[in-house]
Amino acid sequence: MAAPLQSPNSDEIVSEIRIAAPRERVFQALVDPLQVVQWWGQASIYRCTKFECDLRVGGAWRSIGHSCLSHGYTVFCPDSIANESRIRP
């Protein structure tokens, strides 16, 4: 079950969810491009068709896909990795 958390940054959305799977498996599902495209999105709304991420400090991530109406989209978040110590399986 997802639980919203209060963030001191008004431009930030924080959510926590508990998943009944090993930590390493969940981590890989979030960062492995082959796995991300299998689960990111909902067919009736949009689907991720390509995912890239650089987990180094200063790294970025990019999601490319299409809507249910076949409109393409790209989401790019540069410099989104701020603290490497928080990235661990």
Disulfide bonds with the S-S distance in Angstrom:
none
